[in-house]
Amino acid sequence: MWVWLDHDGECIIARGNAVTDEVVNILLIAGLIYGAKWLVDSGTLDKVFNKLQDAGKNLKLPNLNIGGGPQAGSGGHIYKTTGRVMNARQEGPKTRNYASGKPSDTTTEWNVDNCPFSAYEFDADVTINKIDHDDEVSMKMFGPQHQDGKGAWYINNITFNNGTVKGGWEQPHPNTTSGCVKGPSIGKIIGKTIHYKSIIFPLSGGGAHIEFHVNGQRVLNGDNWCGKRFNRDSNQQVQLRIDAAPGVKATNVMVSEISV
């Protein structure tokens, strides 16, 4: 026995073995057609779509951008690049002793030696899980290899415990001033993988424009940190330096030349 409805909703019953499979299929298709027609004519289909649309407007998706944005490791560029890239080499960890008498600690560097670029984006993904004491992630640009009494660098820093962003300079090594350019505090950076990007390019009147981006957010932006006008050294060493963080990991540490 088969049961279906006609277009007026009346029940029609077919009995017997004479009804073939083909007839059954035709009746099922006809039922689907009548059902679809009723949904459209009655406005029920529009009501369903409106409900779905309203639900979509109120739907809140989770933020999956964990430690990045550009995403951590993406190295997405802010400015147009030339295609020339130089990767950093890691040096350390090693023990650093201080002439000032403060306690010795570990230090790790990632250096891009003899970098010929004057305009570039300097990227790194950094993970710090353990620290000896509060210190900073430092990104140094424009100066040569570090030798006492020589060189001049622009520096972007961020502290471990509060994530306080600072701009500064070093001239000559090891005479360093940090914090004469102040940025926001983004919170503790321990136990996270964070993408750091420093950007620098020369200005026509001397010195440089400098930016600092953390997880895709620009946190510093200006010219000639602290009034200093430095030019790129002919033997430039671009450096990421992190002290007092045993086991620190940094990946995708590279310098990409930009066209500005």
C-alpha positions in Angstrom: 0.0 0.0 0.0 1.2 3.5 -0.8 -0.1 6.8 0.5 0.3 10.3 -0.9 -1.5 13.6 -0.9 -2.9 15.5 -3.8 -2.5 19.3 -4.3 -5.6 19.9 -2.0 -4.1 17.9 0.8 -6.6 15.0 0.3 -5.3 11.5 1.0 -5.2 9.2 -1.9 -4.5 5.5 -1.3 -3.3 3.1 -4.0 -3.6 -0.7 -3.4 -2.7 -3.7 -5.3 0.3 -5.3 -7.0 -0.4 -3.8 -10.3 1.4 -0.5 -9.4 4.9 -0.8 -10.8 8.1 0.7 -9.4 8.0 3.3 -12.2 4.6 4.5 -11.0 5.9 4.8 -7.5 8.8 6.9 -8.5 6.6 9.2 -10.5 4.3 9.6 -7.5 7.2 10.4 -5.2 8.6 13.0 -7.6 5.1 14.5 -7.9 4.9 14.7 -4.2 8.2 16.4 -3.9 7.2 19.0 -6.5 3.9 19.7 -4.8 5.7 20.0 -1.5 8.3 22.4 -2.8 5.5 24.5 -4.5 3.6 24.6 -1.2 6.8 25.9 0.7 7.2 28.7 -1.9 3.5 29.6 -2.2 2.9 29.7 1.6 6.0 31.8 2.3 7.4 29.1 4.6 10.7 28.9 2.7 11.3 32.7 3.0 10.7 32.5 6.7 13.3 29.7 7.1 15.9 31.7 5.1 15.2 34.8 7.2 15.7 32.9 10.4 19.0 31.5 9.2 20.1 35.0 8.2 19.3 36.4 11.6 21.1 33.6 13.3 24.2 34.2 11.1 24.3 37.9 12.1 24.4 37.0 15.8 27.0 34.2 15.4 30.3 35.0 17.0 33.3 32.9 15.7 36.3 32.3 18.0 39.5 34.3 17.3 42.0 31.6 16.2 44.9 34.0 15.6 47.0 32.5 18.4 50.3 34.4 18.5 50.2 36.0 15.1 49.0 38.6 12.5 50.4 38.5 10.4 50.0 35.0 11.8 53.0 33.7 13.7 55.4 32.3 11.2 53.6 33.9 8.2 56.1 36.8 7.7 53.4 38.8 5.9 54.8 42.0 4.5 53.7 45.6 5.2 55.6 47.2 2.3 56.3 46.0 -1.2 59.4 43.7 -1.3 62.1 43.4 -3.9 62.4 39.6 -3.5 65.8 39.8 -1.8 65.9 38.0 1.6 68.7 37.2 4.1 68.3 34.6 6.9 69.8 35.0 10.3 72.3 32.7 11.9 71.9 31.8 15.6 74.8 32.4 18.0 74.5 30.9 21.5 73.0 30.5 24.0 76.1 31.5 25.9 77.0 33.1 29.2 77.3 36.8 29.3 79.4 38.5 32.0 78.8 42.2 32.8 81.5 44.8 33.6 78.9 46.6 35.7 78.9 43.7 38.1 75.3 42.6 37.6 74.7 38.8 37.7 75.8 36.8 34.6 73.0 35.4 32.5 72.5 33.6 29.2 72.3 35.4 25.9 71.2 34.3 22.5 71.6 36.2 19.2 70.3 35.8 15.7 72.5 37.9 13.3 72.3 38.8 9.6 75.9 39.7 8.8 77.0 42.2 6.1 73.4 43.1 5.2 73.5 45.5 2.3 69.8 46.5 2.6 69.0 50.1 3.7 65.2 49.5 3.6 63.8 46.3 5.0 61.5 44.4 7.2 63.1 42.4 10.0 60.9 39.4 11.1 61.1 36.8 13.9 58.8 34.4 15.7 59.9 34.1 19.3 58.9 31.7 22.0 60.1 32.3 25.6 59.0 29.8 28.2 61.5 30.4 31.0 63.4 33.5 32.2 66.2 34.2 34.7 64.8 37.7 35.4 62.8 40.3 33.6 64.6 41.5 30.4 63.8 42.4 26.8 63.6 41.2 23.3 65.8 43.6 21.3 65.9 44.1 17.5 68.9 46.2 16.4 69.3 47.8 13.0 71.8 49.9 10.9 74.9 49.3 13.0 77.9 47.0 12.4 79.1 44.0 14.3 79.3 44.9 18.0 82.7 46.0 19.1 83.4 48.3 22.0 83.6 51.9 21.1 82.1 51.5 17.6 78.8 51.6 15.8 75.4 53.1 16.0 72.0 51.2 16.1 68.3 52.0 16.2 66.7 49.5 18.6 63.1 48.2 19.2 62.5 46.5 22.5 59.7 44.7 24.4 59.9 43.6 28.0 59.2 40.0 29.2 56.9 40.5 32.1 54.7 43.5 31.0 55.2 43.5 27.3 56.2 47.1 27.5 57.2 48.4 24.0 60.1 50.8 23.8 62.3 52.4 21.1 66.0 53.4 21.7 69.5 53.5 20.4 73.1 52.4 21.0 76.1 54.5 20.2 78.8 53.4 20.5 78.7 49.9 21.8 77.9 49.2 24.6 76.4 52.7 25.4 72.6 52.0 25.2 69.6 54.1 25.8 66.2 52.4 25.9 62.7 53.8 26.4 63.2 57.4 25.0 60.4 56.3 22.6 57.5 54.8 24.5 54.8 52.5 23.3 52.0 50.5 24.8 52.2 47.5 27.2 50.6 44.4 25.7 51.0 42.1 28.7 53.3 39.3 29.6 55.0 37.6 26.6 56.1 34.5 28.5 54.7 31.2 27.3 53.6 32.5 23.9 54.9 32.4 20.4 54.9 36.0 19.2 55.6 37.5 15.8 57.9 40.6 15.9 58.6 42.8 12.9 60.8 45.9 12.8 60.8 48.1 9.7 63.4 50.7 8.8 64.1 52.8 5.7 66.3 55.9 5.2 65.0 59.4 5.0 66.0 61.9 2.4 67.3 64.3 5.1 69.3 61.7 6.9 68.4 59.2 9.6 65.6 56.7 9.2 61.9 56.0 9.5 61.3 53.1 12.0 58.3 50.9 12.9 57.7 48.1 15.3 54.9 45.6 14.8 53.8 42.9 17.4 51.5 40.1 16.2 50.5 42.3 13.2 49.7 45.4 15.3 51.9 48.5 14.8 53.0 49.6 18.2 55.7 52.1 17.3 56.0 54.4 14.3 58.2 57.4 13.8 61.5 58.9 12.6 65.0 59.1 14.1 64.4 57.5 17.5 65.3 59.9 20.3 66.4 62.5 17.7 69.3 60.3 16.5 70.2 60.4 12.8 72.0 57.2 11.9 72.9 55.9 8.5 73.3 52.2 7.6 76.8 50.9 8.3 78.6 49.5 5.3 79.1 46.3 7.3 75.6 46.3 8.8 74.8 43.5 11.2 71.0 43.2 11.8 70.5 41.6 15.2 67.8 39.9 17.3 69.1 39.6 20.9 67.5 38.0 23.9 69.2 37.8 27.3 68.1 36.0 30.4 65.8 33.5 28.6 67.3 30.0 28.7 65.8 27.8 26.0 64.4 30.7 24.0 63.4 29.7 20.5 63.3 32.0 17.4 62.2 30.9 14.0 61.7 32.6 10.6 64.4 35.2 11.6 65.0 37.0 8.3 65.5 40.4 6.7 63.5 41.2 3.6 64.4 44.2 1.4 61.5 46.6 0.7 60.9 49.2 -1.9 59.6 52.5 -0.5 
